[in-house]
Amino acid sequence: MNFCIVIPVYNSPYIKEVIEDVLSYGYKVIVVDDGSDKPVDAENLDIELVTHPINMGKGEAILSGAKKAKELGYDSFVSVDADKQHLSSQIQKLTDAYEDETIVIGNRNFEQENIPNSSKFGRKFSNFWIMLETLKSLSDTQSGFRMYPVSILELPLTNRRFDFEVEILVHHSYRGGKIKDVEVECYYPPHGERVSHFDKLWDNVHITLLHIKLLMQRYLLLRGWLWK
């Protein structure tokens, strides 16, 4: 297993802190700046920097990171958010659980302080739909703390924003790929420190429409009317 860390970032004030924390554990790091207003300053940081000229969405940033990882000879990577929520100390839990062609999801502890009720509901909502679409019972399908094989680049993905993280699980499953989750600790900052670009109205609408589309695809697959 030859892996690196991919950090997608858009306008995070914590990006340097996150990078330095990951580097302190000896990991190789690829940062994908997804069109931030203030470009990421990579000076004096031992990282690979990929820059999007405009904001293209978290999904596109992860795919750009996957392309760079493959180009550099890595076969897998761990996606770490730039908001300090994902702890570098927990990365090894994902890598220890990894097997070839497996997506490993970091199942966050939602019993701690500062977890918004909307996040708790959203996780249950997403888990339910994913179970219907993949016939897999997963604990935290909204977690972006994941380990991916670079072969995700071969999946027929059409969504590039927050709905990307739903679609990739379903299409990976359709192709016979394995998905597992492992319990991890995370940091949920108080409201004043929180960084989020998730639009509770429109992003939820897009994700709901995507689930309906994927469920229809699942039905057609079971009937043999749709190729994987």
BAMARKE-501604 format. One line per 3 residues: for each residue x, y, z of N, C-alpha, C, O. Coordinates in nm, 3 decimals, m for minus. Layout:
N
X:Y:Z:X:Y:Z:X:Y:Z:X:Y:Z ~ ...
//
This chain:
228
0.085:m0.120:0.000:0.000:0.000:0.000:0.088:0.125:0.000:0.173:0.142:0.087 ~ 0.066:0.209:m0.097:0.144:0.331:m0.112:0.046:0.448:m0.116:m0.020:0.470:m0.218 ~ 0.036:0.522:m0.008:m0.069:0.624:0.002:m0.013:0.761:0.038:0.101:0.774:0.083
m0.095:0.862:0.017:m0.063:0.998:0.058:m0.189:1.061:0.117:m0.293:0.996:0.126 ~ m0.179:1.186:0.156:m0.292:1.260:0.211:m0.333:1.369:0.112:m0.247:1.441:0.061 ~ m0.462:1.380:0.086:m0.515:1.486:0.000:m0.601:1.579:0.085:m0.694:1.534:0.153
m0.570:1.708:0.081:m0.646:1.807:0.157:m0.711:1.905:0.059:m0.642:1.992:0.006 ~ m0.842:1.891:0.033:m0.912:1.991:m0.048:m0.943:2.113:0.037:m0.984:2.099:0.152 ~ m0.923:2.232:m0.018:m0.945:2.352:0.064:m1.009:2.462:m0.018:m0.976:2.484:m0.134
m1.102:2.531:0.047:m1.163:2.651:m0.012:m1.187:2.751:0.100:m1.275:2.733:0.184 ~ m1.106:2.857:0.100:m1.122:2.967:0.196:m1.123:2.921:0.342:m1.207:2.965:0.420 ~ m1.030:2.834:0.378:m1.021:2.794:0.519:m0.910:2.872:0.589:m0.796:2.873:0.542
m0.941:2.939:0.700:m0.837:3.010:0.774:m0.743:2.916:0.849:m0.641:2.960:0.903 ~ m0.777:2.788:0.852:m0.699:2.691:0.929:m0.608:2.605:0.843:m0.545:2.512:0.895 ~ m0.598:2.633:0.713:m0.530:2.540:0.624:m0.383:2.517:0.662:m0.337:2.404:0.659
m0.310:2.622:0.697:m0.170:2.604:0.732:m0.156:2.517:0.856:m0.069:2.430:0.863 ~ m0.242:2.539:0.953:m0.241:2.459:1.076:m0.269:2.312:1.045:m0.203:2.223:1.100 ~ m0.365:2.287:0.958:m0.399:2.149:0.921:m0.283:2.083:0.847:m0.247:1.969:0.877
m0.223:2.154:0.752:m0.109:2.100:0.677:0.006:2.064:0.771:0.061:1.954:0.763 ~ 0.041:2.156:0.858:0.154:2.133:0.948:0.128:2.015:1.041:0.220:1.940:1.075 ~ 0.002:1.999:1.084:m0.031:1.887:1.172:m0.014:1.755:1.098:0.042:1.660:1.153
m0.063:1.748:0.974:m0.049:1.624:0.896:0.098:1.595:0.869:0.142:1.480:0.881 ~ 0.174:1.697:0.831:0.317:1.678:0.803:0.393:1.629:0.926:0.491:1.556:0.913 ~ 0.349:1.670:1.044:0.419:1.630:1.167:0.414:1.479:1.190:0.493:1.425:1.267
0.320:1.411:1.123:0.311:1.265:1.133:0.389:1.195:1.023:0.386:1.072:1.013 ~ 0.457:1.272:0.941:0.543:1.214:0.838:0.473:1.175:0.709:0.532:1.105:0.627 ~ 0.350:1.220:0.690:0.276:1.183:0.569:0.311:1.276:0.452:0.344:1.393:0.472
0.305:1.222:0.332:0.317:1.303:0.211:0.182:1.369:0.183:0.078:1.305:0.195 ~ 0.184:1.496:0.147:0.061:1.575:0.140:0.043:1.640:0.003:0.136:1.700:m0.053 ~ m0.078:1.626:m0.050:m0.121:1.701:m0.168:m0.233:1.794:m0.124:m0.334:1.749:m0.069
m0.217:1.923:m0.148:m0.321:2.021:m0.117:m0.384:2.067:m0.248:m0.314:2.102:m0.343 ~ m0.517:2.065:m0.252:m0.588:2.113:m0.371:m0.664:2.240:m0.333:m0.764:2.235:m0.262 ~ m0.614:2.353:m0.380:m0.677:2.483:m0.354:m0.788:2.503:m0.457:m0.761:2.525:m0.575
m0.912:2.494:m0.411:m1.027:2.497:m0.501:m1.075:2.641:m0.524:m1.191:2.674:m0.496 ~ m0.984:2.725:m0.575:m1.022:2.861:m0.610:m1.042:2.954:m0.492:m1.128:3.041:m0.496 ~ m0.963:2.937:m0.386:m0.976:3.023:m0.268:m0.952:3.169:m0.303:m0.873:3.201:m0.392
m1.022:3.259:m0.232:m1.004:3.403:m0.255:m0.859:3.444:m0.228:m0.802:3.524:m0.301 ~ m0.802:3.387:m0.122:m0.661:3.408:m0.092:m0.589:3.276:m0.117:m0.607:3.181:m0.041 ~ m0.509:3.267:m0.223:m0.445:3.140:m0.258:m0.363:3.082:m0.144:m0.307:3.155:m0.062
m0.358:2.950:m0.138:m0.280:2.881:m0.036:m0.132:2.913:m0.055:m0.080:2.903:m0.166 ~ m0.066:2.952:0.052:0.077:2.983:0.049:0.155:2.856:0.085:0.156:2.814:0.200 ~ 0.219:2.796:m0.016:0.291:2.670:0.006:0.438:2.692:0.037:0.514:2.596:0.050
0.479:2.817:0.050:0.620:2.846:0.077:0.662:2.784:0.211:0.593:2.796:0.311 ~ 0.777:2.718:0.208:0.835:2.653:0.327:0.754:2.533:0.375:0.775:2.484:0.486 ~ 0.661:2.484:0.292:0.583:2.364:0.327:0.616:2.254:0.227:0.610:2.276:0.106
0.649:2.137:0.276:0.687:2.025:0.190:0.561:1.954:0.140:0.526:1.845:0.187 ~ 0.495:2.018:0.044:0.369:1.964:m0.008:0.367:1.974:m0.160:0.445:2.048:m0.220 ~ 0.276:1.900:m0.222:0.241:1.919:m0.362:0.115:2.005:m0.364:0.017:1.973:m0.296
0.117:2.112:m0.440:0.002:2.203:m0.445:m0.062:2.200:m0.584:0.005:2.223:m0.685 ~ m0.192:2.172:m0.586:m0.272:2.178:m0.709:m0.369:2.294:m0.692:m0.433:2.307:m0.588 ~ m0.379:2.380:m0.793:m0.463:2.499:m0.781:m0.570:2.503:m0.889:m0.539:2.491:m1.008
m0.695:2.521:m0.848:m0.803:2.546:m0.943:m0.818:2.697:m0.960:m0.819:2.769:m0.860 ~ m0.829:2.747:m1.081:m0.842:2.892:m1.101:m0.973:2.948:m1.047:m0.981:3.065:m1.010 ~ m1.077:2.864:m1.042:m1.206:2.903:m0.985:m1.256:2.791:m0.896:m1.207:2.679:m0.902
m1.355:2.822:m0.812:m1.414:2.720:m0.725:m1.493:2.621:m0.810:m1.586:2.659:m0.881 ~ m1.457:2.493:m0.801:m1.519:2.389:m0.883:m1.593:2.284:m0.800:m1.657:2.195:m0.856 ~ m1.584:2.295:m0.667:m1.656:2.202:m0.581:m1.563:2.102:m0.514:m1.457:2.068:m0.568
m1.604:2.055:m0.397:m1.520:1.963:m0.320:m1.492:1.835:m0.397:m1.381:1.782:m0.393 ~ m1.593:1.785:m0.468:m1.574:1.661:m0.543:m1.466:1.676:m0.649:m1.382:1.587:m0.665 ~ m1.468:1.787:m0.721:m1.367:1.811:m0.824:m1.229:1.823:m0.760:m1.129:1.778:m0.817
m1.223:1.885:m0.641:m1.095:1.898:m0.571:m1.041:1.761:m0.531:m0.921:1.737:m0.543 ~ m1.127:1.672:m0.484:m1.083:1.538:m0.447:m1.035:1.462:m0.570:m0.934:1.391:m0.563 ~ m1.105:1.475:m0.681:m1.063:1.407:m0.804:m0.930:1.463:m0.855:m0.846:1.388:m0.905
m0.909:1.594:m0.842:m0.780:1.652:m0.880:m0.669:1.597:m0.792:m0.559:1.570:m0.839 ~ m0.700:1.582:m0.663:m0.602:1.522:m0.573:m0.572:1.378:m0.609:m0.458:1.334:m0.601 ~ m0.676:1.303:m0.649:m0.657:1.163:m0.690:m0.569:1.155:m0.815:m0.483:1.067:m0.825
m0.592:1.246:m0.910:m0.511:1.246:m1.032:m0.365:1.275:m1.000:m0.275:1.209:m1.054 ~ m0.341:1.372:m0.913:m0.204:1.404:m0.875:m0.140:1.288:m0.799:m0.023:1.256:m0.821 ~ m0.217:1.224:m0.711:m0.165:1.109:m0.636:m0.124:0.997:m0.731:m0.017:0.939:m0.717
m0.209:0.968:m0.829:m0.178:0.863:m0.927:m0.054:0.901:m1.008:0.032:0.817:m1.035 ~ m0.046:1.027:m1.047:0.068:1.076:m1.124:0.199:1.059:m1.047:0.303:1.032:m1.105 ~ 0.192:1.073:m0.914:0.310:1.062:m0.829:0.340:0.918:m0.788:0.437:0.893:m0.716
0.256:0.824:m0.833:0.283:0.683:m0.806:0.212:0.624:m0.687:0.241:0.511:m0.648 ~ 0.118:0.697:m0.628:0.041:0.644:m0.515:m0.078:0.563:m0.566:m0.134:0.593:m0.671 ~ m0.115:0.459:m0.491:m0.232:0.379:m0.530:m0.355:0.410:m0.447:m0.464:0.360:m0.476
m0.340:0.492:m0.344:m0.453:0.527:m0.257:m0.420:0.657:m0.184:m0.306:0.702:m0.183 ~ m0.523:0.716:m0.123:m0.501:0.841:m0.049:m0.610:0.858:0.056:m0.719:0.803:0.045 ~ m0.577:0.937:0.157:m0.673:0.972:0.262:m0.714:1.118:0.241:m0.629:1.206:0.229
m0.844:1.141:0.237:m0.897:1.277:0.222:m0.920:1.338:0.360:m0.992:1.281:0.443 ~ m0.859:1.453:0.384:m0.867:1.522:0.513:m0.923:1.662:0.489:m0.869:1.736:0.407 ~ m1.029:1.699:0.558:m1.088:1.832:0.542:m0.998:1.939:0.602:m0.917:1.911:0.691
m1.012:2.062:0.552:m0.925:2.172:0.593:m0.981:2.254:0.708:m0.932:2.364:0.736 ~ m1.084:2.202:0.776:m1.149:2.280:0.883:m1.110:2.236:1.024:m1.171:2.278:1.121 ~ m1.008:2.151:1.034:m0.955:2.098:1.161:m1.040:1.986:1.221:m1.006:1.933:1.327
m1.151:1.949:1.155:m1.238:1.847:1.213:m1.171:1.710:1.214:m1.186:1.634:1.310 ~ m1.097:1.677:1.109:m1.034:1.546:1.097:m0.895:1.550:1.161:m0.813:1.636:1.127 ~ m0.871:1.459:1.251:m0.748:1.460:1.330:m0.641:1.372:1.265:m0.668:1.257:1.228
m0.522:1.427:1.250:m0.412:1.351:1.190:m0.380:1.225:1.270:m0.335:1.125:1.213 ~ m0.403:1.230:1.400:m0.375:1.114:1.486:m0.464:0.995:1.452:m0.435:0.882:1.492 ~ m0.573:1.020:1.379:m0.669:0.914:1.346:m0.647:0.855:1.206:m0.714:0.758:1.169
m0.556:0.912:1.130:m0.535:0.864:0.993:m0.496:0.717:0.990:m0.540:0.642:0.904 ~ m0.412:0.676:1.085:m0.366:0.537:1.085:m0.480:0.437:1.101:m0.470:0.323:1.055 ~ m0.589:0.478:1.167:m0.703:0.388:1.181:m0.762:0.355:1.044:m0.806:0.243:1.019
m0.763:0.454:0.955:m0.813:0.430:0.819:m0.716:0.344:0.740:m0.757:0.251:0.670 ~ m0.587:0.375:0.750:m0.489:0.299:0.671:m0.478:0.155:0.720:m0.456:0.065:0.640 ~ m0.493:0.133:0.850:m0.488:m0.004:0.903:m0.605:m0.088:0.852:m0.593:m0.209:0.836
m0.719:m0.023:0.828:m0.840:m0.095:0.784:m0.845:m0.111:0.632:m0.930:m0.183:0.580 ~ m0.755:m0.045:0.562:m0.763:m0.042:0.415:m0.723:m0.175:0.353:m0.628:m0.240:0.396 ~ m0.799:m0.213:0.250:m0.765:m0.325:0.163:m0.776:m0.275:0.020:m0.839:m0.172:m0.005
m0.715:m0.346:m0.074:m0.719:m0.303:m0.213:m0.863:m0.278:m0.259:m0.953:m0.356:m0.230 ~ m0.881:m0.167:m0.331:m1.010:m0.132:m0.391:m1.122:m0.116:m0.288:m1.238:m0.148:m0.314 ~ m1.085:m0.066:m0.170:m1.182:m0.043:m0.063:m1.189:0.106:m0.032:m1.087:0.174:m0.027
m1.310:0.157:m0.011:m1.326:0.290:0.047:m1.347:0.272:0.196:m1.439:0.202:0.239 ~ m1.263:0.335:0.276:m1.274:0.329:0.421:m1.324:0.464:0.471:m1.266:0.568:0.440 ~ m1.431:0.462:0.548:m1.493:0.585:0.599:m1.463:0.600:0.748:m1.479:0.504:0.824
m1.421:0.718:0.788:m1.403:0.746:0.930:m1.536:0.777:0.995:m1.595:0.882:0.971 ~ m1.584:0.686:1.078:m1.713:0.702:1.148:m1.692:0.792:1.269:m1.635:0.749:1.370 ~ m1.738:0.915:1.259:m1.712:1.015:1.363:m1.795:0.992:1.489:m1.909:0.945:1.482
m1.737:1.024:1.602:m1.807:1.013:1.730:m1.901:1.133:1.745:m1.856:1.246:1.766 ~ m2.031:1.108:1.734:m2.130:1.215:1.744:m2.187:1.231:1.885:m2.288:1.297:1.903 ~ m2.123:1.170:1.983:m2.168:1.184:2.121:m2.097:1.298:2.192:m2.127:1.326:2.308
m2.004:1.364:2.126:m1.928:1.470:2.190:m2.001:1.604:2.178:m2.109:1.612:2.120 ~ m1.940:1.709:2.235:m2.003:1.841:2.236:m1.996:1.907:2.098:m1.916:1.868:2.012 ~ m2.081:2.007:2.080:m2.082:2.095:1.963:m2.130:2.030:1.833:m2.112:2.087:1.726
m2.191:1.911:1.840:m2.243:1.849:1.719:m2.380:1.909:1.689:m2.472:1.892:1.769 ~ m2.398:1.978:1.577:m2.529:2.037:1.545:m2.634:1.928:1.523:m2.605:1.822:1.468 ~ m2.756:1.956:1.567:m2.865:1.860:1.546:m2.888:1.833:1.397:m2.925:1.723:1.358
m2.864:1.936:1.315:m2.882:1.918:1.171:m2.783:1.815:1.116:m2.817:1.740:1.023 ~ m2.662:1.810:1.172:m2.564:1.711:1.128:m2.604:1.571:1.171:m2.587:1.475:1.095 ~ m2.659:1.559:1.292:m2.704:1.428:1.339:m2.817:1.375:1.252:m2.818:1.258:1.214
m2.913:1.463:1.220:m3.024:1.421:1.134:m2.974:1.388:0.994:m3.014:1.288:0.935 ~ m2.885:1.473:0.942:m2.835:1.452:0.806:m2.763:1.320:0.792:m2.774:1.254:0.689 ~ m2.690:1.281:0.895:m2.618:1.153:0.889:m2.716:1.036:0.883:m2.699:0.945:0.803
m2.819:1.040:0.969:m2.919:0.932:0.969:m2.993:0.926:0.835:m3.018:0.818:0.782 ~ m3.027:1.042:0.783:m3.097:1.052:0.655:m3.014:0.991:0.543:m3.063:0.912:0.462 ~ m2.885:1.029:0.538:m2.796:0.979:0.434:m2.772:0.829:0.449:m2.771:0.756:0.350
m2.751:0.784:0.572:m2.727:0.640:0.595:m2.843:0.556:0.544:m2.823:0.449:0.487 ~ m2.966:0.605:0.567:m3.085:0.532:0.524:m3.088:0.517:0.372:m3.111:0.407:0.320 ~ m3.066:0.627:0.302:m3.070:0.622:0.156:m2.959:0.534:0.100:m2.983:0.454:0.009
m2.839:0.547:0.154:m2.726:0.466:0.106:m2.754:0.318:0.127:m2.716:0.236:0.043 ~ m2.818:0.283:0.237:m2.852:0.143:0.262:m2.946:0.091:0.154:m2.930:m0.021:0.106 ~ m3.045:0.172:0.115:m3.137:0.131:0.009:m3.065:0.116:m0.126:m3.096:0.027:m0.204
m2.970:0.204:m0.151:m2.904:0.208:m0.281:m2.794:0.104:m0.297:m2.767:0.058:m0.408 ~ m2.729:0.067:m0.185:m2.615:m0.025:m0.194:m2.637:m0.156:m0.121:m2.560:m0.251:m0.137 ~ m2.743:m0.163:m0.040:m2.769:m0.278:0.048:m2.657:m0.297:0.149:m2.634:m0.408:0.197
m2.588:m0.187:0.182:m2.482:m0.190:0.283:m2.523:m0.100:0.400:m2.574:0.010:0.380 ~ m2.500:m0.149:0.521:m2.529:m0.071:0.641:m2.401:0.000:0.686:m2.308:m0.064:0.735 ~ m2.398:0.131:0.669:m2.281:0.211:0.704:m2.320:0.313:0.809:m2.435:0.358:0.814
m2.224:0.350:0.893:m2.256:0.432:1.010:m2.245:0.582:0.987:m2.311:0.659:1.057 ~ m2.165:0.626:0.889:m2.142:0.770:0.874:m2.111:0.802:0.728:m1.997:0.833:0.693 ~ m2.213:0.795:0.645:m2.193:0.817:0.502:m2.171:0.963:0.466:m2.140:0.994:0.351
m2.185:1.053:0.562:m2.158:1.195:0.536:m2.016:1.236:0.573:m1.975:1.349:0.547 ~ m1.942:1.145:0.633:m1.805:1.178:0.672:m1.717:1.194:0.548:m1.718:1.110:0.459 ~ m1.641:1.304:0.546:m1.545:1.325:0.437:m1.407:1.273:0.471:m1.316:1.281:0.388
m1.391:1.219:0.591:m1.264:1.161:0.635:m1.260:1.018:0.583:m1.314:0.927:0.646 ~ m1.196:0.998:0.468:m1.203:0.870:0.398:m1.069:0.832:0.336:m0.983:0.917:0.311 ~ m1.053:0.704:0.314:m0.941:0.654:0.235:m0.997:0.596:0.106:m1.087:0.512:0.108
m0.941:0.641:m0.004:m0.988:0.601:m0.137:m0.876:0.533:m0.216:m0.759:0.568:m0.200 ~ m0.911:0.437:m0.301:m0.816:0.393:m0.405:m0.817:0.495:m0.519:m0.920:0.558:m0.543 ~ m0.706:0.512:m0.588:m0.705:0.608:m0.699:m0.792:0.559:m0.815:m0.819:0.636:m0.908
m0.835:0.435:m0.811:m0.923:0.382:m0.916:m1.060:0.449:m0.917:m1.140:0.425:m1.008 ~ m1.090:0.533:m0.817:m1.217:0.608:m0.822:m1.224:0.697:m0.945:m1.331:0.739:m0.987 ~ m1.107:0.724:m1.004:m1.103:0.806:m1.125:m1.175:0.739:m1.241:m1.211:0.806:m1.339
m1.195:0.608:m1.232:m1.261:0.533:m1.340:m1.413:0.530:m1.325:m1.482:0.483:m1.415 ~ m1.465:0.580:m1.214:m1.609:0.573:m1.190:m1.683:0.679:m1.272:m1.629:0.788:m1.295 ~ m1.806:0.650:m1.317:m1.884:0.745:m1.397:m1.955:0.848:m1.311:m2.078:0.848:m1.300
m1.877:0.937:m1.251:m1.932:1.035:m1.157:m1.972:1.162:m1.230:m1.902:1.209:m1.320 ~ m2.086:1.219:m1.191:m2.136:1.339:m1.257:m2.147:1.458:m1.163:m2.165:1.571:m1.208 ~ m2.138:1.434:m1.033:m2.155:1.542:m0.935:m2.021:1.584:m0.878:m1.933:1.501:m0.856
m2.006:1.713:m0.854:m1.876:1.765:m0.815:m1.879:1.845:m0.684:m1.774:1.890:m0.638 ~ m1.995:1.862:m0.625:m2.000:1.940:m0.502:m2.020:1.844:m0.385:m1.961:1.736:m0.385 ~ m2.099:1.879:m0.286:m2.112:1.794:m0.168:m2.181:1.661:m0.201:m2.161:1.562:m0.131
m2.262:1.659:m0.307:m2.329:1.535:m0.346:m2.231:1.431:m0.402:m2.266:1.314:m0.415 ~ m2.110:1.474:m0.434:m2.006:1.384:m0.482:m1.982:1.270:m0.383:m1.965:1.155:m0.423 ~ m1.979:1.303:m0.253:m1.943:1.203:m0.153:m2.051:1.097:m0.134:m2.023:0.989:m0.081
m2.173:1.126:m0.177:m2.279:1.025:m0.182:m2.263:0.940:m0.308:m2.261:0.817:m0.301 ~ m2.252:1.007:m0.421:m2.248:0.937:m0.549:m2.131:0.840:m0.559:m2.145:0.731:m0.614 ~ m2.017:0.878:m0.506:m1.899:0.793:m0.519:m1.915:0.661:m0.443:m1.868:0.557:m0.489
m1.982:0.665:m0.328:m2.005:0.541:m0.253:m2.094:0.446:m0.333:m2.068:0.326:m0.340 ~ m2.199:0.500:m0.392:m2.295:0.416:m0.464:m2.232:0.356:m0.589:m2.246:0.236:m0.613 ~ m2.164:0.437:m0.669:m2.105:0.384:m0.792:m1.989:0.289:m0.763:m1.969:0.192:m0.836
m1.914:0.315:m0.658:m1.808:0.221:m0.617:m1.870:0.086:m0.580:m1.816:m0.018:m0.616 ~ m1.981:0.089:m0.510:m2.051:m0.033:m0.473:m2.106:m0.105:m0.596:m2.096:m0.227:m0.606 ~ m2.163:m0.030:m0.690:m2.216:m0.090:m0.813:m2.108:m0.165:m0.891:m2.135:m0.266:m0.956
m1.984:m0.114:m0.883:m1.873:m0.178:m0.955:m1.811:m0.294:m0.876:m1.710:m0.350:m0.917 ~ m1.873:m0.330:m0.764:m1.822:m0.441:m0.685:m1.716:m0.403:m0.583:m1.655:m0.490:m0.522 ~ m1.694:m0.272:m0.565:m1.595:m0.227:m0.468:m1.645:m0.242:m0.325:m1.765:m0.238:m0.299
m1.551:m0.260:m0.233:m1.586:m0.276:m0.092:m1.588:m0.139:m0.022:m1.513:m0.048:m0.057 ~ m1.676:m0.128:0.077:m1.684:m0.008:0.160:m1.689:m0.054:0.305:m1.766:m0.143:0.340 ~ m1.608:0.006:0.389:m1.614:m0.026:0.532:m1.596:0.102:0.611:m1.549:0.202:0.558
m1.635:0.100:0.738:m1.611:0.217:0.822:m1.541:0.177:0.950:m1.553:0.064:0.997 ~ m1.468:0.271:1.006:m1.397:0.251:1.132:m1.425:0.371:1.222:m1.439:0.483:1.173 ~ m1.434:0.348:1.350:m1.460:0.458:1.444:m1.337:0.546:1.459:m1.225:0.498:1.475
m1.360:0.677:1.453:m1.252:0.773:1.471:m1.299:0.885:1.562:m1.419:0.912:1.573 ~ m1.205:0.948:1.627:m1.233:1.070:1.702:m1.221:1.189:1.606:m1.145:1.184:1.510 ~ m1.296:1.294:1.633:m1.287:1.413:1.550:m1.302:1.536:1.640:m1.339:1.526:1.757
m1.273:1.651:1.582:m1.289:1.777:1.655:m1.403:1.855:1.592:m1.398:1.889:1.474 ~ m1.505:1.882:1.672:m1.615:1.966:1.623:m1.605:2.101:1.693:m1.634:2.111:1.812 ~ m1.565:2.206:1.620:m1.545:2.336:1.684:m1.677:2.398:1.725:m1.782:2.365:1.670
m1.673:2.489:1.823:m1.795:2.564:1.857:m1.839:2.648:1.738:m1.762:2.668:1.644 ~ m1.961:2.696:1.743:m2.023:2.762:1.628:m1.937:2.874:1.570:m1.927:2.887:1.448 ~ m1.876:2.954:1.654:m1.799:3.069:1.607:m1.675:3.033:1.529:m1.625:3.114:1.451
m1.623:2.912:1.548:m1.501:2.869:1.478:m1.531:2.786:1.354:m1.440:2.755:1.277 ~ m1.656:2.749:1.335:m1.690:2.651:1.232:m1.678:2.710:1.092:m1.721:2.822:1.066 ~ m1.618:2.632:1.001:m1.607:2.671:0.861:m1.688:2.572:0.778:m1.660:2.452:0.779
m1.788:2.622:0.707:m1.869:2.535:0.623:m1.917:2.611:0.500:m1.958:2.727:0.509 ~ m1.912:2.544:0.386:m1.963:2.602:0.262:m2.086:2.525:0.215:m2.127:2.535:0.099 ~ m2.145:2.449:0.306:m2.264:2.369:0.276:m2.388:2.457:0.285:m2.416:2.515:0.390
m2.463:2.466:0.176:m2.588:2.542:0.174:m2.700:2.448:0.218:m2.734:2.354:0.146 ~ m2.758:2.474:0.335:m2.854:2.380:0.394:m2.977:2.361:0.306:m3.038:2.254:0.309 ~ m3.014:2.462:0.229:m3.130:2.447:0.142:m3.092:2.377:0.012:m3.137:2.265:m0.014
m3.009:2.443:m0.070:m2.986:2.394:m0.205:m2.901:2.267:m0.208:m2.926:2.179:m0.290 ~ m2.802:2.258:m0.122:m2.722:2.135:m0.122:m2.805:2.016:m0.077:m2.789:1.905:m0.128 ~ m2.895:2.037:0.020:m2.984:1.928:0.061:m3.081:1.889:m0.050:m3.111:1.772:m0.068
m3.130:1.989:m0.125:m3.218:1.960:m0.239:m3.143:1.876:m0.343:m3.196:1.776:m0.392 ~ m3.020:1.917:m0.375:m2.942:1.843:m0.474:m2.914:1.700:m0.428:m2.922:1.606:m0.507 ~ m2.882:1.684:m0.301:m2.851:1.551:m0.249:m2.975:1.463:m0.250:m2.967:1.344:m0.283
m3.091:1.519:m0.214:m3.215:1.441:m0.216:m3.249:1.397:m0.358:m3.287:1.281:m0.379 ~ m3.236:1.487:m0.454:m3.262:1.451:m0.594:m3.164:1.343:m0.642:m3.201:1.254:m0.718 ~ m3.040:1.354:m0.597:m2.941:1.252:m0.633:m2.980:1.116:m0.578:m2.970:1.015:m0.647
m3.025:1.112:m0.451:m3.067:0.985:m0.392:m3.181:0.922:m0.471:m3.182:0.801:m0.494 ~ m3.277:1.003:m0.513:m3.389:0.951:m0.593:m3.337:0.892:m0.724:m3.379:0.783:m0.765 ~ m3.246:0.963:m0.789:m3.187:0.914:m0.914:m3.112:0.783:m0.892:m3.127:0.689:m0.971
m3.032:0.776:m0.786:m2.953:0.656:m0.759:m3.041:0.537:m0.723:m3.011:0.423:m0.760 ~ m3.150:0.564:m0.652:m3.241:0.455:m0.617:m3.308:0.400:m0.743:m3.330:0.279:m0.754 ~ m3.341:0.487:m0.836:m3.398:0.441:m0.963:m3.296:0.358:m1.041:m3.331:0.257:m1.102
m3.169:0.401:m1.037:m3.065:0.324:m1.104:m3.050:0.186:m1.040:m3.029:0.087:m1.109 ~ m3.061:0.182:m0.908:m3.051:0.054:m0.838:m3.163:m0.040:m0.883:m3.139:m0.159:m0.906 ~ m3.281:0.011:m0.897:m3.395:m0.069:m0.942:m3.369:m0.123:m1.083:m3.395:m0.240:m1.111
m3.318:m0.037:m1.171:m3.291:m0.079:m1.308:m3.180:m0.183:m1.314:m3.184:m0.274:m1.397 ~ m3.079:m0.168:m1.226:m2.972:m0.268:m1.220:m3.026:m0.403:m1.178:m2.991:m0.506:m1.236 ~ m3.112:m0.403:m1.076:m3.169:m0.529:m1.028:m3.254:m0.595:m1.135:m3.262:m0.718:m1.142
m3.319:m0.514:m1.218:m3.401:m0.568:m1.326:m3.318:m0.605:m1.449:m3.370:m0.663:m1.545 ~ m3.189:m0.572:m1.444:m3.103:m0.603:m1.557:m3.120:m0.510:m1.675:m3.082:m0.544:m1.787 ~ m3.177:m0.393:m1.650:m3.203:m0.298:m1.758:m3.093:m0.192:m1.771:m3.099:m0.107:m1.860
m2.994:m0.197:m1.681:m2.891:m0.093:m1.683:m2.757:m0.157:m1.656:m2.742:m0.237:m1.563 ~ m2.658:m0.123:m1.737:m2.523:m0.174:m1.715:m2.458:m0.097:m1.599:m2.491:0.020:m1.575 ~ m2.367:m0.163:m1.528:m2.293:m0.097:m1.422:m2.193:0.002:m1.479:m2.121:0.068:m1.403
//
